[in-house]
């Protein structure tokens, strides 16, 4: 077997503009609304930067409000279907702490903040990361209706499954702002012919 052309690693790089936004942000974000406001800002900017869809996520120290990591959807920029905002944010947080377990005994309480209920892929990624808390702007069909994305076959008791694993779920944080971001993206996609990638094919 010739392995000379087989890649040995893969990865994504968060674009510089994300860090520009973070530098302009206070050192601590005390409330769910403040954290979600930053997520919405990153999510709204991401398609305009050509990185991917209108999605962003933060890993935050729940008690101090310190942002541990930030991720945006980088599927288009990276060419990797797994490079969703939640996966990026969780992976960067794990890289920062030097381990996979974001909820290890004695570790700070950490949470994932994202601008909608995780898709089928990110549902698993959030569970396996062992964050202690999941904060979402909302759940339901509106995201798919407004953007054309396919969120995958999610189970109806998704929130209960998080609870059963010791992960608190907080929903409907700045929900209307999330819907505004998705609607704006839907209009942009239609007007500019943006790639809307999903398992059913490109819209």
C-alpha positions in Angstrom: 0.0 0.0 0.0 1.3 3.4 -1.0 0.7 5.8 1.9 2.7 8.7 0.6 -0.4 10.7 -0.4 -2.4 9.9 2.7 -2.7 12.9 5.1 -1.5 12.4 8.7 -3.3 15.3 10.4 -6.2 17.7 9.9 -7.4 20.8 11.6 -9.0 24.2 11.4 -7.7 27.7 12.1 -10.1 30.3 13.5 -9.9 33.5 11.4 -8.3 36.7 12.8 -11.5 38.6 12.7 -12.9 36.4 15.5 -10.1 37.5 17.8 -10.6 41.1 16.8 -14.2 40.8 18.1 -13.0 39.1 21.3 -10.4 41.8 21.9 -13.3 44.4 21.9 -15.2 42.3 24.4 -15.0 42.7 28.2 -12.8 40.2 30.0 -15.9 38.6 31.7 -19.4 38.1 30.5 -21.6 37.8 33.6 -25.0 36.8 32.2 -26.4 34.4 29.6 -27.6 37.3 27.6 -24.1 38.9 27.4 -22.6 35.6 26.3 -25.3 35.0 23.7 -24.9 38.5 22.4 -21.3 37.8 21.5 -22.3 34.5 19.9 -24.9 36.3 17.8 -22.3 38.9 16.7 -19.9 36.2 15.6 -22.6 34.2 13.9 -23.9 37.2 11.9 -20.4 38.1 10.7 -19.3 34.6 9.8 -21.1 34.2 6.4 -20.0 37.7 5.3 -16.4 36.6 6.0 -16.9 33.5 3.8 -16.1 31.0 6.5 -19.3 29.1 6.7 -22.8 29.2 8.0 -24.4 31.7 10.6 -23.3 29.7 13.6 -21.0 30.5 16.5 -20.3 29.0 20.0 -18.4 29.8 23.1 -17.0 27.7 25.9 -17.3 29.9 29.1 -16.3 29.5 32.7 -19.8 29.5 34.2 -18.8 31.0 37.5 -16.3 33.7 36.4 -17.7 34.6 32.9 -14.3 34.1 31.3 -14.4 33.0 27.7 -12.3 29.9 27.4 -12.6 29.5 23.6 -14.7 30.8 20.7 -15.6 29.0 17.5 -17.5 29.7 14.3 -18.7 27.4 11.6 -15.6 26.8 9.4 -17.0 24.2 7.0 -16.5 26.3 3.8 -13.2 27.8 5.0 -11.7 24.4 5.9 -13.4 22.0 3.6 -14.3 19.8 6.6 -17.9 18.9 7.2 -17.2 18.4 10.9 -16.0 22.0 11.4 -19.2 23.2 13.1 -19.0 26.0 15.6 -19.6 23.8 18.6 -17.0 21.3 17.6 -14.5 24.1 16.9 -15.2 25.8 20.3 -15.1 22.5 22.3 -11.9 21.3 20.5 -10.1 24.6 21.2 -11.2 24.6 24.8 -9.9 21.0 25.2 -6.6 22.1 23.5 -6.3 25.0 25.9 -6.8 22.9 29.0 -4.8 20.0 27.6 -7.5 17.3 27.9 -10.8 16.1 26.6 -12.8 16.3 29.8 -14.2 19.8 30.2 -16.1 18.7 33.3 -13.3 16.8 35.2 -13.5 16.6 38.9 -12.1 19.8 40.5 -12.1 21.7 37.2 -14.0 25.0 36.8 -17.6 24.7 35.7 -17.6 25.2 32.0 -20.5 25.7 29.6 -21.2 25.7 25.9 -23.1 28.7 24.6 -24.5 28.3 21.0 -27.0 30.2 18.9 -29.4 27.2 18.5 -29.9 23.7 19.7 -27.0 21.6 18.5 -27.4 19.5 15.3 -27.1 15.8 15.3 -23.3 15.9 15.1 -22.8 18.6 17.7 -25.3 17.0 20.1 -22.8 14.1 20.5 -19.8 16.4 20.6 -21.4 18.4 23.5 -22.3 15.3 25.4 -18.8 13.7 25.1 -17.1 17.0 26.1 -18.7 16.8 29.6 -19.5 20.5 29.8 -21.7 21.2 32.8 -24.1 23.5 31.1 -25.6 24.1 27.6 -27.1 27.5 26.8 -29.0 27.8 23.5 -30.9 30.6 21.9 -33.7 28.2 20.9 -34.8 24.9 19.4 -37.2 24.0 16.7 -37.7 24.0 12.9 -37.2 27.7 12.4 -33.4 27.3 11.8 -33.9 24.9 8.9 -36.9 26.9 7.5 -35.0 30.2 7.5 -31.6 28.9 6.3 -32.0 25.7 4.4 -29.6 23.7 6.6 -30.2 20.1 7.6 -29.8 19.7 11.3 -30.1 15.9 11.1 -32.3 13.3 12.9 -32.5 14.7 16.4 -34.4 12.9 19.1 -37.3 14.7 20.8 -35.9 14.1 24.3 -32.5 15.7 23.5 -32.6 18.1 26.4 -33.6 15.3 28.8 -30.6 13.3 27.6 -28.3 16.1 28.5 -29.9 16.4 32.0 -29.5 12.6 32.5 -25.8 13.1 32.0 -25.5 16.0 34.5 -25.6 18.8 31.9 -28.0 21.6 32.6 -29.9 23.0 29.6 -31.0 26.6 29.4 -33.0 27.5 26.3 -34.6 30.6 24.7 -31.8 33.0 25.5 -32.1 35.9 23.0 -34.1 33.7 20.7 -35.5 36.5 18.6 -32.0 37.8 17.8 -31.0 34.3 16.7 -34.0 34.2 14.3 -33.0 37.6 12.9 -29.5 36.3 12.2 -30.9 33.2 10.5 -33.4 35.2 8.4 -30.7 37.6 7.3 -28.5 34.7 6.2 -31.4 33.1 4.3 -31.8 36.3 2.3 -28.1 36.6 1.7 -27.9 33.0 0.5 -30.7 33.5 -1.9 -29.4 36.8 -3.2 -25.8 35.8 -3.5 -26.1 32.1 -4.3 -24.2 31.0 -1.2 -23.5 27.3 -0.7 -25.9 25.9 1.8 -24.4 22.5 2.6 -26.4 19.7 4.0 -27.0 16.0 3.8 -29.9 16.4 1.4 -27.7 18.3 -1.1 -26.9 22.0 -1.7 -29.9 24.4 -1.9 
